[in-house]
Amino acid sequence: MNFKTVGVVGVGNIGSGVLASLVLHGIRAVAVDVSEKSLETARAGILQTVRLAPVLRKDAPKLTRNEVLERIAFTTRLEEVSTCEFIIENVTEDWAVKKPIYERLDRIASAGVCFGANTSCISITRIGSATSRPDKVIGIHFMNPVHMMPTVEVIRGQHTSAETLATLNRLLAQLKKEAIVVNDLPGFVSNRISHLFMNEAAFVFQDGLATAAQIDAIFKKCFGHKMGPLETADLIGLDTVVSSLDVLYDSFKDSKFRCCPLLRKMVEAGHCGRKSGRGFHVY
Ligand SMILES: NC(=O)c1ccc[n+]([C@@H]2O[C@H](COP(=O)([O-])OP(=O)(O)OC[C@H]3O[C@@H](n4cnc5c(N)ncnc54)[C@H](O)[C@@H]3O)[C@@H](O)[C@H]2O)c1
């Protein structure tokens, strides 16, 4: 059976991408955020993403503005996800923010509904422990830009059941995405590795070895990567990168995850990457 309505909690950088992807695949959504400004920014961003989608992908539908807006209910009230068949959480990468959301979702959503945690680094087992349904909590680590990336990293927490994985696979099939399923430790596979090279690239820049353009060019032109580490950090959002490094450092107590001071300073200065118009590069 196809999913008809999915709840999306947190509509910032990645949550708005998840919403655009749902809409492009004919799935309705209830979009929740505490911030009216985030809801407004998400609405404008989704309209733009959906409008440009057919230019970038031949198989993307041409949807009118009204068709898009008709498919998404934007709200600040978490209770409105109560009728959703699946809930994807994308709030700020901070356990103090995520934990109360899961405690509330557990009370709001029907007993059979699964929660997909779109976190960069926080353990899915830990997230499951904030609910009375840890078997129905699973990690879905979407990649940015969501509607363009065909693969997601899916994380099985300690108690995630085979049924929950099957449920998520049904949703991903509707979104025409493939899953790479891995086990659970903070940062999973992708971010435990990628945040080391983004952080080290920031140290290299801080130490004055090369310009940001040169650092990225070495990865693209010498290693054949599509994007360099500093461009990738800008795309994710430097605030999210710093929070993720802090989660990794606190979890493993390993100094290799200590956050580059320049990264933290840039976030404090409001230079958070693409979403703020400036990070290692200017947008
Ligand atoms: N940016 C990426 O490329 C990326 C990729 C995969 C996963 N993630 C993960 O997704 C999550 C969100 O990241 P982001 O980059 O979109 O961050 P963001 O800062 O752009 O967005 C976070 C959103 O959560 C909202 N929020 C905060 N508290 C809330 C609450 N109590 N209820 C509802 N909404 C709340 C904020 O208002 C904001 O709109 C993080 O856990 C991050 O690690 C990010």
The ligand as an SDF file (V2000), in Angstrom:
LIG
                    3D

 44 48  0  0  0  0  0  0  0  0999 V2000
   22.0200   19.6770    6.2210 N   0  0  0  0  0  0  0  0  0  0  0  0
   22.2160   18.4530    5.7410 C   0  0  0  0  0  0  0  0  0  0  0  0
   22.7850   18.2780    4.6580 O   0  0  0  0  0  0  0  0  0  0  0  0
   21.7310   17.2480    6.5330 C   0  0  0  0  0  0  0  0  0  0  0  0
   21.7660   16.0000    5.9050 C   0  0  0  0  0  0  0  0  0  0  0  0
   21.2450   14.8960    6.5980 C   0  0  0  0  0  0  0  0  0  0  0  0
   20.7660   15.0450    7.8850 C   0  0  0  0  0  0  0  0  0  0  0  0
   20.7950   16.2690    8.4810 N   0  0  0  0  0  0  0  0  0  0  0  0
   20.2610   16.3510    9.8550 C   0  0  0  0  0  0  0  0  0  0  0  0
   18.9530   16.8930    9.7560 O   0  0  0  0  0  0  0  0  0  0  0  0
   18.6650   17.6720   10.9320 C   0  0  0  0  0  0  0  0  0  0  0  0
   18.3530   19.1040   10.5160 C   0  0  0  0  0  0  0  0  0  0  0  0
   19.4970   19.6490    9.8760 O   0  0  0  0  0  0  0  0  0  0  0  0
   19.4060   20.9730    8.9720 P   0  0  0  0  0  0  0  0  0  0  0  0
   20.7200   21.1100    8.3070 O   0  0  0  0  0  0  0  0  0  0  0  0
   18.1680   20.9590    8.1790 O   0  0  0  0  0  0  0  0  0  0  0  0
   19.2930   22.0700   10.1310 O   0  0  0  0  0  0  0  0  0  0  0  0
   18.5730   23.5110   10.0680 P   0  0  0  0  0  0  0  0  0  0  0  0
   19.1550   24.2870   11.1840 O   0  0  0  0  0  0  0  0  0  0  0  0
   18.6540   24.0650    8.6890 O   0  0  0  0  0  0  0  0  0  0  0  0
   17.0270   23.1640   10.3680 O   0  0  0  0  0  0  0  0  0  0  0  0
   16.5740   22.7120   11.6160 C   0  0  0  0  0  0  0  0  0  0  0  0
   15.1080   23.1110   11.7480 C   0  0  0  0  0  0  0  0  0  0  0  0
   14.5780   22.5200   12.9520 O   0  0  0  0  0  0  0  0  0  0  0  0
   13.6840   23.4760   13.4960 C   0  0  0  0  0  0  0  0  0  0  0  0
   13.4230   23.1700   14.8980 N   0  0  0  0  0  0  0  0  0  0  0  0
   14.2160   23.3680   15.9740 C   0  0  0  0  0  0  0  0  0  0  0  0
   13.5810   22.9610   17.0970 N   0  0  0  0  0  0  0  0  0  0  0  0
   12.3800   22.4760   16.7100 C   0  0  0  0  0  0  0  0  0  0  0  0
   11.2710   21.9270   17.4140 C   0  0  0  0  0  0  0  0  0  0  0  0
   11.2960   21.7910   18.7350 N   0  0  0  0  0  0  0  0  0  0  0  0
   10.1630   21.5570   16.7130 N   0  0  0  0  0  0  0  0  0  0  0  0
   10.1210   21.7080   15.3520 C   0  0  0  0  0  0  0  0  0  0  0  0
   11.1500   22.2380   14.6380 N   0  0  0  0  0  0  0  0  0  0  0  0
   12.2600   22.6060   15.3120 C   0  0  0  0  0  0  0  0  0  0  0  0
   14.3720   24.8120   13.2770 C   0  0  0  0  0  0  0  0  0  0  0  0
   13.4760   25.9040   13.4040 O   0  0  0  0  0  0  0  0  0  0  0  0
   14.9090   24.6350   11.8620 C   0  0  0  0  0  0  0  0  0  0  0  0
   13.9700   25.0660   10.8960 O   0  0  0  0  0  0  0  0  0  0  0  0
   19.8920   17.5730   11.8260 C   0  0  0  0  0  0  0  0  0  0  0  0
   19.7450   16.5320   12.7350 O   0  0  0  0  0  0  0  0  0  0  0  0
   21.0000   17.2700   10.8110 C   0  0  0  0  0  0  0  0  0  0  0  0
   22.0890   16.6310   11.4140 O   0  0  0  0  0  0  0  0  0  0  0  0
   21.2390   17.3850    7.8370 C   0  0  0  0  0  0  0  0  0  0  0  0
  1  2  1  0
  2  3  2  0
  2  4  1  0
  4  5  1  0
  4 44  2  0
  5  6  2  0
  6  7  1  0
  7  8  2  0
  8  9  1  0
  8 44  1  0
  9 10  1  0
  9 42  1  0
 10 11  1  0
 11 12  1  0
 11 40  1  0
 12 13  1  0
 13 14  1  0
 14 15  2  0
 14 16  1  0
 14 17  1  0
 17 18  1  0
 18 19  2  0
 18 20  1  0
 18 21  1  0
 21 22  1  0
 22 23  1  0
 23 24  1  0
 23 38  1  0
 24 25  1  0
 25 26  1  0
 25 36  1  0
 26 27  1  0
 26 35  1  0
 27 28  2  0
 28 29  1  0
 29 30  1  0
 29 35  2  0
 30 31  1  0
 30 32  2  0
 32 33  1  0
 33 34  2  0
 34 35  1  0
 36 37  1  0
 36 38  1  0
 38 39  1  0
 40 41  1  0
 40 42  1  0
 42 43  1  0
M  CHG  2   8   1  16  -1
M  END
$$$$
